[in-house]
Amino acid sequence: MYAVVETGGKQYTVGKDDVIRVPKLEANVGDEIELSSVLLLSDGGSVSVGTPLVSQAKVVASVLAHGRGEKIIVFKMKRRKGFRRKKGHRQDYTELLISDIVSAGEPKAPPAEE
């Protein structure tokens, strides 16, 4: 089972137990969040495509960490004018662990006690 979700203006294909990096979300480490903007849901043979979203489908994820990406250098130059600008940028991100994909008709099962 996998789903295509949208967060931060980008789309991600996720499956259970995947770890993804998304643009920074306002959540604490260890929190569980729900991504409700599910664009596509596939369960083996059946595929549900949303118009634009799949109704009552959601992806449950837990926040693993916050961090900053690799530095990107932005360099602007105009030839023969002596104009040069050098800037660096590091994008903030949130690392998510996908714990469950819930489709429209299936209720969330209670957690198994150990």
Secondary structure, DSSP 8 states (H G I E B T S, - for coil): -EEEEEETTEEEEEETT-EEEEE--S--TT-EEEE--EEEEEETTEEEE-SSS-TT-EEEEEEEEEEE---EEEEEEETTTTEEEEEEE--EEEEEEEEEEE-TT---------
